[in-house]
Amino acid sequence: MARWKIYAGIAVGVAAILCVIGMQQRSIKALKAERDRYRSNTEVLMADVKQYQVRDSLSAAQVTALQFTVKEFERFRAQDAELIKSLQIKSRDLAAVNQAQSQTIIELQAVPRDTVIIRDSVPVPARAVHCGDVWYDFDGIITQDSFSGTLANRDSLLIAETVKYKRFLGFLWKTHKVKDRQMDAVSLNPHTKIMDVRYTVFEK
């Protein structure tokens, strides 16, 4: 009976040791993943946005994804996080956030034409200008002492995401672990240049 208790105690002790080892392995694995994520984020933040052109006239930009937890996003990008909350989106449902900053410069050229506008029931001689294309419309009215006009600019972004997966032993078959994510944004408006792109993926 005493020997059985000794064996049982040894078994319990071995099980406890194996349990501790398993917990330590999971902790080490999580710490390594977090270390790799911080290292990847540092490299992304230090790298410049890759800007290039397609079809000789369309501005495009490429950026590698930042990997944040929701809490990290709320800490480091508080203003964006508040804006997302105002959209009634729950934090647990967030998958990714993309941002693009662009600049539109249009060289305007038009021939003024004579026209008449009515101001306080009084006809006022004026000059009208109009120019535009598929992407913008500019209309203006010039009188002797003033100018008024409107500029309507239209833009469209094509966004493509690329996911690269890690390979077993670095060169064999692909695994389900993500190596990095990249996003390419292309402005279909030839007058627009993409100045900056941000791509954030949330870790679950």
VEXNUTI-614785 format. One record per residue (C-alpha): x, y, z; chain; residue in one letter; residue number from 1. Coordinates in steps of 0.25 Angstrom, whole numbers, plus 5000, padded with zeros to 4 digits. Layout:
% residues N
<atom px="X" py="Y" pz="Z" kette="A" rest="a" nr="NUM"/>
...
***
This chain:
% residues 204
<atom px="5000" py="5000" pz="5000" kette="A" rest="m" nr="1"/>
<atom px="5011" py="5009" pz="5004" kette="A" rest="a" nr="2"/>
<atom px="5018" py="5006" pz="4990" kette="A" rest="r" nr="3"/>
<atom px="5005" py="5010" pz="4983" kette="A" rest="w" nr="4"/>
<atom px="5005" py="5023" pz="4990" kette="A" rest="k" nr="5"/>
<atom px="5019" py="5026" pz="4986" kette="A" rest="i" nr="6"/>
<atom px="5016" py="5022" pz="4971" kette="A" rest="y" nr="7"/>
<atom px="5004" py="5031" pz="4971" kette="A" rest="a" nr="8"/>
<atom px="5012" py="5043" pz="4977" kette="A" rest="g" nr="9"/>
<atom px="5023" py="5041" pz="4967" kette="A" rest="i" nr="10"/>
<atom px="5012" py="5041" pz="4956" kette="A" rest="a" nr="11"/>
<atom px="5005" py="5053" pz="4961" kette="A" rest="v" nr="12"/>
<atom px="5019" py="5060" pz="4962" kette="A" rest="g" nr="13"/>
<atom px="5023" py="5057" pz="4948" kette="A" rest="v" nr="14"/>
<atom px="5009" py="5062" pz="4943" kette="A" rest="a" nr="15"/>
<atom px="5011" py="5075" pz="4951" kette="A" rest="a" nr="16"/>
<atom px="5025" py="5076" pz="4945" kette="A" rest="i" nr="17"/>
<atom px="5020" py="5073" pz="4931" kette="A" rest="l" nr="18"/>
<atom px="5008" py="5083" pz="4933" kette="A" rest="c" nr="19"/>
<atom px="5018" py="5094" pz="4937" kette="A" rest="v" nr="20"/>
<atom px="5027" py="5091" pz="4925" kette="A" rest="i" nr="21"/>
<atom px="5015" py="5092" pz="4916" kette="A" rest="g" nr="22"/>
<atom px="5011" py="5105" pz="4922" kette="A" rest="m" nr="23"/>
<atom px="5025" py="5111" pz="4921" kette="A" rest="q" nr="24"/>
<atom px="5026" py="5106" pz="4906" kette="A" rest="q" nr="25"/>
<atom px="5013" py="5114" pz="4903" kette="A" rest="r" nr="26"/>
<atom px="5018" py="5126" pz="4910" kette="A" rest="s" nr="27"/>
<atom px="5031" py="5126" pz="4903" kette="A" rest="i" nr="28"/>
<atom px="5024" py="5124" pz="4890" kette="A" rest="k" nr="29"/>
<atom px="5015" py="5136" pz="4893" kette="A" rest="a" nr="30"/>
<atom px="5027" py="5144" pz="4897" kette="A" rest="l" nr="31"/>
<atom px="5034" py="5141" pz="4884" kette="A" rest="k" nr="32"/>
<atom px="5022" py="5144" pz="4875" kette="A" rest="a" nr="33"/>
<atom px="5020" py="5158" pz="4882" kette="A" rest="e" nr="34"/>
<atom px="5035" py="5160" pz="4881" kette="A" rest="r" nr="35"/>
<atom px="5034" py="5157" pz="4866" kette="A" rest="d" nr="36"/>
<atom px="5022" py="5166" pz="4865" kette="A" rest="r" nr="37"/>
<atom px="5029" py="5178" pz="4871" kette="A" rest="y" nr="38"/>
<atom px="5041" py="5176" pz="4862" kette="A" rest="r" nr="39"/>
<atom px="5032" py="5175" pz="4850" kette="A" rest="s" nr="40"/>
<atom px="5025" py="5188" pz="4854" kette="A" rest="n" nr="41"/>
<atom px="5038" py="5195" pz="4857" kette="A" rest="t" nr="42"/>
<atom px="5043" py="5192" pz="4843" kette="A" rest="e" nr="43"/>
<atom px="5030" py="5196" pz="4837" kette="A" rest="v" nr="44"/>
<atom px="5030" py="5210" pz="4844" kette="A" rest="l" nr="45"/>
<atom px="5044" py="5212" pz="4840" kette="A" rest="m" nr="46"/>
<atom px="5042" py="5209" pz="4825" kette="A" rest="a" nr="47"/>
<atom px="5037" py="5219" pz="4815" kette="A" rest="d" nr="48"/>
<atom px="5024" py="5217" pz="4808" kette="A" rest="v" nr="49"/>
<atom px="5028" py="5211" pz="4794" kette="A" rest="k" nr="50"/>
<atom px="5022" py="5220" pz="4784" kette="A" rest="q" nr="51"/>
<atom px="5021" py="5217" pz="4769" kette="A" rest="y" nr="52"/>
<atom px="5013" py="5219" pz="4756" kette="A" rest="q" nr="53"/>
<atom px="5004" py="5209" pz="4748" kette="A" rest="v" nr="54"/>
<atom px="4999" py="5212" pz="4734" kette="A" rest="r" nr="55"/>
<atom px="5009" py="5223" pz="4734" kette="A" rest="d" nr="56"/>
<atom px="5000" py="5233" pz="4740" kette="A" rest="s" nr="57"/>
<atom px="4993" py="5227" pz="4752" kette="A" rest="l" nr="58"/>
<atom px="4999" py="5229" pz="4766" kette="A" rest="s" nr="59"/>
<atom px="5001" py="5216" pz="4775" kette="A" rest="a" nr="60"/>
<atom px="5007" py="5213" pz="4788" kette="A" rest="a" nr="61"/>
<atom px="5011" py="5201" pz="4796" kette="A" rest="q" nr="62"/>
<atom px="5012" py="5198" pz="4811" kette="A" rest="v" nr="63"/>
<atom px="5014" py="5187" pz="4820" kette="A" rest="t" nr="64"/>
<atom px="5004" py="5184" pz="4831" kette="A" rest="a" nr="65"/>
<atom px="5005" py="5189" pz="4845" kette="A" rest="l" nr="66"/>
<atom px="5001" py="5178" pz="4855" kette="A" rest="q" nr="67"/>
<atom px="4994" py="5184" pz="4867" kette="A" rest="f" nr="68"/>
<atom px="4985" py="5178" pz="4878" kette="A" rest="t" nr="69"/>
<atom px="4972" py="5186" pz="4880" kette="A" rest="v" nr="70"/>
<atom px="4978" py="5192" pz="4893" kette="A" rest="k" nr="71"/>
<atom px="4990" py="5196" pz="4886" kette="A" rest="e" nr="72"/>
<atom px="4982" py="5203" pz="4875" kette="A" rest="f" nr="73"/>
<atom px="4974" py="5210" pz="4885" kette="A" rest="e" nr="74"/>
<atom px="4987" py="5215" pz="4892" kette="A" rest="r" nr="75"/>
<atom px="4996" py="5219" pz="4880" kette="A" rest="f" nr="76"/>
<atom px="4985" py="5223" pz="4871" kette="A" rest="r" nr="77"/>
<atom px="4975" py="5229" pz="4881" kette="A" rest="a" nr="78"/>
<atom px="4969" py="5239" pz="4871" kette="A" rest="q" nr="79"/>
<atom px="4966" py="5228" pz="4860" kette="A" rest="d" nr="80"/>
<atom px="4961" py="5219" pz="4871" kette="A" rest="a" nr="81"/>
<atom px="4951" py="5229" pz="4875" kette="A" rest="e" nr="82"/>
<atom px="4946" py="5232" pz="4861" kette="A" rest="l" nr="83"/>
<atom px="4944" py="5217" pz="4859" kette="A" rest="i" nr="84"/>
<atom px="4936" py="5216" pz="4872" kette="A" rest="k" nr="85"/>
<atom px="4927" py="5227" pz="4867" kette="A" rest="s" nr="86"/>
<atom px="4924" py="5218" pz="4855" kette="A" rest="l" nr="87"/>
<atom px="4917" py="5208" pz="4865" kette="A" rest="q" nr="88"/>
<atom px="4927" py="5198" pz="4862" kette="A" rest="i" nr="89"/>
<atom px="4931" py="5188" pz="4873" kette="A" rest="k" nr="90"/>
<atom px="4946" py="5186" pz="4876" kette="A" rest="s" nr="91"/>
<atom px="4945" py="5171" pz="4876" kette="A" rest="r" nr="92"/>
<atom px="4939" py="5172" pz="4862" kette="A" rest="d" nr="93"/>
<atom px="4951" py="5180" pz="4856" kette="A" rest="l" nr="94"/>
<atom px="4960" py="5173" pz="4846" kette="A" rest="a" nr="95"/>
<atom px="4968" py="5184" pz="4840" kette="A" rest="a" nr="96"/>
<atom px="4968" py="5199" pz="4838" kette="A" rest="v" nr="97"/>
<atom px="4973" py="5205" pz="4825" kette="A" rest="n" nr="98"/>
<atom px="4977" py="5220" pz="4823" kette="A" rest="q" nr="99"/>
<atom px="4981" py="5227" pz="4811" kette="A" rest="a" nr="100"/>
<atom px="4985" py="5242" pz="4809" kette="A" rest="q" nr="101"/>
<atom px="4985" py="5248" pz="4795" kette="A" rest="s" nr="102"/>
<atom px="4988" py="5261" pz="4789" kette="A" rest="q" nr="103"/>
<atom px="4980" py="5266" pz="4776" kette="A" rest="t" nr="104"/>
<atom px="4986" py="5276" pz="4767" kette="A" rest="i" nr="105"/>
<atom px="4979" py="5280" pz="4754" kette="A" rest="i" nr="106"/>
<atom px="4983" py="5290" pz="4744" kette="A" rest="e" nr="107"/>
<atom px="4971" py="5298" pz="4741" kette="A" rest="l" nr="108"/>
<atom px="4969" py="5304" pz="4727" kette="A" rest="q" nr="109"/>
<atom px="4956" py="5310" pz="4721" kette="A" rest="a" nr="110"/>
<atom px="4951" py="5321" pz="4712" kette="A" rest="v" nr="111"/>
<atom px="4942" py="5331" pz="4719" kette="A" rest="p" nr="112"/>
<atom px="4929" py="5334" pz="4713" kette="A" rest="r" nr="113"/>
<atom px="4919" py="5345" pz="4715" kette="A" rest="d" nr="114"/>
<atom px="4907" py="5343" pz="4723" kette="A" rest="t" nr="115"/>
<atom px="4897" py="5350" pz="4732" kette="A" rest="v" nr="116"/>
<atom px="4894" py="5347" pz="4747" kette="A" rest="i" nr="117"/>
<atom px="4882" py="5352" pz="4755" kette="A" rest="i" nr="118"/>
<atom px="4886" py="5359" pz="4768" kette="A" rest="r" nr="119"/>
<atom px="4874" py="5365" pz="4776" kette="A" rest="d" nr="120"/>
<atom px="4866" py="5365" pz="4764" kette="A" rest="s" nr="121"/>
<atom px="4876" py="5373" pz="4756" kette="A" rest="v" nr="122"/>
<atom px="4883" py="5367" pz="4744" kette="A" rest="p" nr="123"/>
<atom px="4898" py="5367" pz="4746" kette="A" rest="v" nr="124"/>
<atom px="4908" py="5365" pz="4734" kette="A" rest="p" nr="125"/>
<atom px="4918" py="5354" pz="4737" kette="A" rest="a" nr="126"/>
<atom px="4928" py="5344" pz="4731" kette="A" rest="r" nr="127"/>
<atom px="4926" py="5329" pz="4733" kette="A" rest="a" nr="128"/>
<atom px="4937" py="5319" pz="4733" kette="A" rest="v" nr="129"/>
<atom px="4935" py="5304" pz="4732" kette="A" rest="h" nr="130"/>
<atom px="4945" py="5292" pz="4731" kette="A" rest="c" nr="131"/>
<atom px="4946" py="5278" pz="4735" kette="A" rest="g" nr="132"/>
<atom px="4947" py="5263" pz="4731" kette="A" rest="d" nr="133"/>
<atom px="4942" py="5250" pz="4737" kette="A" rest="v" nr="134"/>
<atom px="4949" py="5253" pz="4750" kette="A" rest="w" nr="135"/>
<atom px="4946" py="5268" pz="4753" kette="A" rest="y" nr="136"/>
<atom px="4937" py="5279" pz="4749" kette="A" rest="d" nr="137"/>
<atom px="4940" py="5294" pz="4752" kette="A" rest="f" nr="138"/>
<atom px="4930" py="5305" pz="4750" kette="A" rest="d" nr="139"/>
<atom px="4932" py="5320" pz="4753" kette="A" rest="g" nr="140"/>
<atom px="4926" py="5333" pz="4751" kette="A" rest="i" nr="141"/>
<atom px="4934" py="5346" pz="4750" kette="A" rest="i" nr="142"/>
<atom px="4927" py="5359" pz="4752" kette="A" rest="t" nr="143"/>
<atom px="4933" py="5373" pz="4753" kette="A" rest="q" nr="144"/>
<atom px="4936" py="5372" pz="4768" kette="A" rest="d" nr="145"/>
<atom px="4935" py="5357" pz="4772" kette="A" rest="s" nr="146"/>
<atom px="4937" py="5343" pz="4768" kette="A" rest="f" nr="147"/>
<atom px="4930" py="5331" pz="4772" kette="A" rest="s" nr="148"/>
<atom px="4931" py="5316" pz="4768" kette="A" rest="g" nr="149"/>
<atom px="4931" py="5302" pz="4771" kette="A" rest="t" nr="150"/>
<atom px="4941" py="5291" pz="4769" kette="A" rest="l" nr="151"/>
<atom px="4936" py="5276" pz="4770" kette="A" rest="a" nr="152"/>
<atom px="4947" py="5266" pz="4771" kette="A" rest="n" nr="153"/>
<atom px="4944" py="5251" pz="4769" kette="A" rest="r" nr="154"/>
<atom px="4954" py="5240" pz="4773" kette="A" rest="d" nr="155"/>
<atom px="4954" py="5225" pz="4774" kette="A" rest="s" nr="156"/>
<atom px="4964" py="5216" pz="4781" kette="A" rest="l" nr="157"/>
<atom px="4967" py="5202" pz="4777" kette="A" rest="l" nr="158"/>
<atom px="4973" py="5194" pz="4789" kette="A" rest="i" nr="159"/>
<atom px="4979" py="5181" pz="4788" kette="A" rest="a" nr="160"/>
<atom px="4984" py="5173" pz="4800" kette="A" rest="e" nr="161"/>
<atom px="4996" py="5162" pz="4799" kette="A" rest="t" nr="162"/>
<atom px="4998" py="5152" pz="4809" kette="A" rest="v" nr="163"/>
<atom px="5011" py="5144" pz="4810" kette="A" rest="k" nr="164"/>
<atom px="5012" py="5132" pz="4819" kette="A" rest="y" nr="165"/>
<atom px="5023" py="5125" pz="4826" kette="A" rest="k" nr="166"/>
<atom px="5029" py="5113" pz="4820" kette="A" rest="r" nr="167"/>
<atom px="5033" py="5100" pz="4828" kette="A" rest="f" nr="168"/>
<atom px="5048" py="5101" pz="4831" kette="A" rest="l" nr="169"/>
<atom px="5048" py="5114" pz="4823" kette="A" rest="g" nr="170"/>
<atom px="5048" py="5108" pz="4809" kette="A" rest="f" nr="171"/>
<atom px="5038" py="5096" pz="4809" kette="A" rest="l" nr="172"/>
<atom px="5023" py="5096" pz="4808" kette="A" rest="w" nr="173"/>
<atom px="5015" py="5108" pz="4813" kette="A" rest="k" nr="174"/>
<atom px="5009" py="5108" pz="4827" kette="A" rest="t" nr="175"/>
<atom px="4997" py="5116" pz="4832" kette="A" rest="h" nr="176"/>
<atom px="5006" py="5126" pz="4840" kette="A" rest="k" nr="177"/>
<atom px="5006" py="5139" pz="4833" kette="A" rest="v" nr="178"/>
<atom px="5020" py="5145" pz="4830" kette="A" rest="k" nr="179"/>
<atom px="5015" py="5159" pz="4826" kette="A" rest="d" nr="180"/>
<atom px="5004" py="5166" pz="4820" kette="A" rest="r" nr="181"/>
<atom px="5005" py="5177" pz="4809" kette="A" rest="q" nr="182"/>
<atom px="4995" py="5187" pz="4804" kette="A" rest="m" nr="183"/>
<atom px="4995" py="5194" pz="4790" kette="A" rest="d" nr="184"/>
<atom px="4986" py="5206" pz="4788" kette="A" rest="a" nr="185"/>
<atom px="4984" py="5212" pz="4774" kette="A" rest="v" nr="186"/>
<atom px="4977" py="5225" pz="4771" kette="A" rest="s" nr="187"/>
<atom px="4969" py="5223" pz="4758" kette="A" rest="l" nr="188"/>
<atom px="4969" py="5239" pz="4758" kette="A" rest="n" nr="189"/>
<atom px="4981" py="5243" pz="4749" kette="A" rest="p" nr="190"/>
<atom px="4981" py="5257" pz="4756" kette="A" rest="h" nr="191"/>
<atom px="4983" py="5250" pz="4770" kette="A" rest="t" nr="192"/>
<atom px="4996" py="5246" pz="4776" kette="A" rest="k" nr="193"/>
<atom px="4996" py="5237" pz="4788" kette="A" rest="i" nr="194"/>
<atom px="5004" py="5243" pz="4799" kette="A" rest="m" nr="195"/>
<atom px="5003" py="5233" pz="4811" kette="A" rest="d" nr="196"/>
<atom px="4997" py="5220" pz="4814" kette="A" rest="v" nr="197"/>
<atom px="4995" py="5213" pz="4827" kette="A" rest="r" nr="198"/>
<atom px="4990" py="5199" pz="4828" kette="A" rest="y" nr="199"/>
<atom px="4988" py="5193" pz="4842" kette="A" rest="t" nr="200"/>
<atom px="4984" py="5178" pz="4845" kette="A" rest="v" nr="201"/>
<atom px="4978" py="5174" pz="4858" kette="A" rest="f" nr="202"/>
<atom px="4983" py="5162" pz="4866" kette="A" rest="e" nr="203"/>
<atom px="4972" py="5154" pz="4872" kette="A" rest="k" nr="204"/>
***
